[in-house]
Amino acid sequence: MLSTVARTVVPTLGRLRVSTAGEAPIAPGSIVAANHSALVDPGVVLAAVDRLGVRPVVLATAGLWRIPVLRGALLRGGHIPVHRGSERAAESLEAAAAALAAGRVVVIYPEGRLPRRVDAGESAPGPFRTGLARLAAVTGAPVVPVGQAGSRRISSGSTTKQLSGLATAPLRRPVLHVHVGAPVRLTGDTGEATAQAYAAVAAAWRTAAERAGLLEPGGASRS
């Protein structure tokens, strides 16, 4: 259901473009690791991978399950709540491992939170938490790095600014670019694997931002 909503709604908010590194298939049982820069970018990523024939399970903050209408959709889709900072935090990785074993594609946001900046500019992903590396180590699943750029042109900053951005996006139609990188196998200890994953996702983000015209030569963000 969420993939269907994303496929329908996201193109009304902006011009969605999707690129891949070669064929770059997202095989069943893969972990999709994406950068997280705005509230709307999970929908952007879902719409992008839907174009590639993939309807994944998403790890998302458990607070979303407290929203009555959304809760039903999340439950029906088999999506996985993340209880950060609680005794139940490990449950999300266990559920993700089970989904991977069943052949589902799992989307994870390794940064674990949105950036604190309030402007609409692009910036490199923030530091990664270790959950992605631990999940890959336990399951042996390949990691598909995904970079998305442009979502902050729809929603960023204060609540008022975000609502205004959503309301005007169908008129402005900002470019939204999602780049799917080649799958990687993480190796080494947790720290090394996390660094490998970060490098892959950061490279995918840079490709997306450049193709969206949101990075100046040399890597500076366009305002």
N, C-alpha and C positions, 0 to 999 in steps of 0.2 A: 504493500500500500504506500509506504513512504517513497519508494522508488518511483511509483506512478505519479504521486503528487509532485515530486521533484522534477520529473520529466515534463510535467505539464506546466508548473509554475515558473521554474527557473528561466526558461526562454522568454517569458514575459517581462522579466526583470532586467535582462541584459542579453548580450550577444555571446552565447556560449560556444567556445571553440575547444576541441579536444585533439591533442596530438599524442603520439606514442613513439617510443624509442624502437625503431624497426617495427616488427610485428608486435612485440611486447604483449603477448596474451596474458590475461589474468586467469591462471589455471585454478580449477577447483582446489580448495584446501590451501589457498594463499592468504597471506596477511598483507593487506593494503595499509601502508603507513603514509599519512598525509599531514601536511602542515596545517596549522589552525590559526586563522587570523581574524575571523569575524563570525558572528552568530549564524550567518546564512551559509557559510562555506560547507557545512555537512550536506546541505541540499544541493549545492553546486557539484560536489564530488559524487553524490548519488546519481545526479542527472548525467554526469559525464560517464561513469562506469556503466550506467544503464545503456548508453549508446554502444558500449562494447559487449553487451549481452550479459551483464553481471548484475545480480540483485543481492547485495551483501548483507551481512549482519554487522551492526555498528555498535561499538562500545561507546556509551555516552553517560554523562553525569546522571546519577540516580535521581536527582531532583526532577528530571523530566517525567519520571513515572508518577509524580504527584499531580500532574496536570490531567484532569479527568478524560478529555477527549483524546489527547495524545497517548495516554497510558494504554488504551485499548489497541491503538495502531502499533505501538512498540511491542506489546505482548504478542500480537498476532504475527508480527514479522520476526519474532525470535531475537530481537535486539537485546543487548546485554547492559544492565545498569552497573555503573562503577561507583562503589561506595568509598570515596576517597577519605583517608584519615580515620577509618573505622576498623573494627575487628572483622568486618565483612569484605575488606578490600581485596583479599585473595580470591573471593568467589568469582569475580569477573574474569580473571585469567583461567580459572577452571572451566567456566562456561564457554569461554572463547576456545579453549583447547578441545572441548567436546564438539563445538561447531565445526572446527577445522577437521577433526577426525571424521565428521559426517560429510565432508566435502564442501562445506560452505566457505565462502570468502568472507573474511573478517576485516572490517575497517577499524583502525585504531589511530588515535591522535597522540603521538608520543610526548608532545609538549605538556599535555595534561591540563592546559588552561589557555585562555586568550591573552594576547599581549595587553599591557597596560596603557599603551599609547592611545591618544585620542584622535589623531589626525587620520586621514584616509589613505596615507601613503603605504607603500609596500616596504617590508623589511624581512630580513632573513629569519628563518624559524628560530624560536628560543631554545634553550637547553632541553634535551630529552630526559624524561624519566626512564627508569630501567625496565618497565613492564614489557615493552616490545621485545627487548633482548631476551628477557626471561621466558616469554611466550614462545619465541622462535627456538630457544634452546630446548624447551620441554617437548615441543611438537615436531621440530625439524622442518617446519614449514618455510617456504621461500617468502621473502619480503619484497613486495612490489612498491617502490617509492613513488609517491604521487605529490606533485606540486601544483598548487592552485594559486592564482593571482587575480585580483580584481574585485574580490568579494567585499573588501573594505570600501569600495566605491558605492556599494549598496548600503552597508550598515557598519558604522563605526562611531566612536565617541559616546556622548551622553545618550540617555534614553530618548530624549526629545529629538536629538540629531539622527538617531537610528530610525525612529519612526518616520521622520521627514525623508530620510534617504530611501526607505522602502516605498513611500508614497510617490516619490518623484522618479524612481528608477525606471518604470515603464516608459517615461518620456525621455529620460537621458540615455537609456540602454547602454550602460558601460560594457566594455569588453570583459568577459570572464574567460580566462584560459586555464585549462587543466592539462597538465603534461604527465603521462604515465611512463615512468622509467622502466628499464629492464629489470627483471627479478634478480635479487641478490640473495646469497646464502651467508648469513652472519656467522662469524667464526671468533674464536678466542673467548676470553672471559667476558663477564657482563659489561665491564667498562669498555673493552675493545669492541664488542658487538654493538654497543650503543653508539660509539663513535662512528662505526661503519654505517649504521643506519642513518645517523644524522647527516653524514656526508652525502649519502645517496638522495635523501629527501631534499636537502638544501640545493643540490644540483638540479633536481627536478623542479623545485620552486623557481630557481633562477631562470631555467628555460621557459617556464610558464610566464614569468614576469617580463622577460625580454620579448617573447612573442606577443604579449598583450600590449607592448609598448609602454610598460610601466617602469622600466629601468633605463637610466641614462647610460651611455658608454662609460665603463669603469665601475658600474654597479650602483650609482646613486639613484635613489628613488625619485621619480617624477612627481611633482606636487599636483 
